[in-house]
Amino acid sequence: MQNQSLKYLESINNPPEFIRGFKDDKAVGFLRRILKRNYARFFIDHQEEAEQLVDSIFDLLQEAANAEDGVLEVFNDSTEKIINEFFHNHDPNHWYTQGYQHYKSVVKPKTFLNILEPYLVGPRILDFGTGKGHLAKLLISKGYEVGLTDVIDQLPSDMNNLDFRLMPDEATIPFENDQFDTVIVKTVLHHIEKKNINHIFSELKRVAKRLVIVEDLPFTDEYISKSMINEDIKDELIKEFLYGLTHEQRLIICKIMDYFGNVLAQGLYYINFPFNFHTTKGWMELGGEVGLSLIDTASIAFIDAGLHTFFQTILVFESDTQL
Ligand SMILES: C[S@@+](CC[C@H](N)C(=O)[O-])C[C@H]1O[C@@H](n2cnc3c(N)ncnc32)[C@H](O)[C@@H]1O
């Protein structure tokens, strides 16, 4: 085991602190419940197996987090086991692989197009941090002219004909000034290193007048309480997330969900996990530094069709008028 690379922890900010999060029984208990609910709802022909899958994963990772020696190695090995043996990542015929593929390429893009379309202006859209490009492909089928970019090329081979441009570095967008009307930034910003965020914001502003951002938001603030009044919330899990957990626990939940959805369920251990989460106000200030104003916000909490998505916020920015 000596000098074995900690492959699954290499892109993670502060692995010991991240792993310690698994010792918070309340936070992990909440995650178990939300994921079991999402999985049982989506994998309707495999409900019991899906719920069992969630429990087995958390059992193993909580055990790893409590290992007396070599916690990092044990956690890394457990992750590998989960990817290969629990999720059957390499078996295209397994029920999880097939269901997840359908979720990712059909259900999720459709759900988010419905959510985001009211905030889009103009026909020219950039999908920044496009990932596997499914939302961009759907936008094209609806008549939008779409550019795609990311620091990693993850597009499936049947999307080779799309206008995807690989970023030359972590902070430069390879498109012209004002080439787009709107840029979509869906669950990308918390993957960007602190040192690059200011430059990324100015790049986003350079290529489009409007930014439509979707971010996981572990912190409650006045913007959320404005759109979510306690008495109106019917979903007990949303209530618990907002009012029954500390900020610290919500942050643990966001980090683990990020790891679960990307690394465990998809094997995407090579994307960046600095866990750069902020409050709405925090994002507003970061945008403000480059002349972007926050013009609208909306909470999307635990959407019915979500698997690993949960408490998210839409942030709409626009360039300050005619600078
Ligand atoms: C959670 S995925 C989201 C993918 C897609 N937007 C979606 O919603 O399905 C995060 C994406 O951010 C990308 N990413 C990470 N750092 C980036 C950076 N500096 N610039 C652009 N994209 C980045 C990753 O490669 C990954 O595709």
The ligand as a Gaussian input file, in Angstrom:
#p B3LYP/6-31G(d) Opt

LIG

0 1
 C      -20.778000      19.085000     -12.305000
 S      -20.126000      19.261000     -13.906000
 C      -21.464000      20.131000     -14.690000
 C      -21.554000      19.825000     -16.162000
 C      -22.759000      20.459000     -16.870000
 N      -22.745000      21.905000     -16.798000
 C      -24.042000      19.907000     -16.293000
 O      -24.753000      20.656000     -15.627000
 O      -24.318000      18.718000     -16.499000
 C      -18.882000      20.517000     -13.719000
 C      -18.168000      20.843000     -15.012000
 O      -17.318000      21.975000     -14.787000
 C      -16.166000      21.796000     -15.571000
 N      -15.095000      22.698000     -15.090000
 C      -14.299000      22.575000     -14.015000
 N      -13.430000      23.607000     -13.934000
 C      -13.707000      24.412000     -14.976000
 C      -13.146000      25.635000     -15.453000
 N      -12.132000      26.248000     -14.846000
 N      -13.668000      26.161000     -16.568000
 C      -14.706000      25.546000     -17.207000
 N      -15.262000      24.408000     -16.818000
 C      -14.772000      23.835000     -15.714000
 C      -15.850000      20.320000     -15.400000
 O      -14.960000      19.844000     -16.387000
 C      -17.250000      19.726000     -15.509000
 O      -17.595000      19.401000     -16.823000

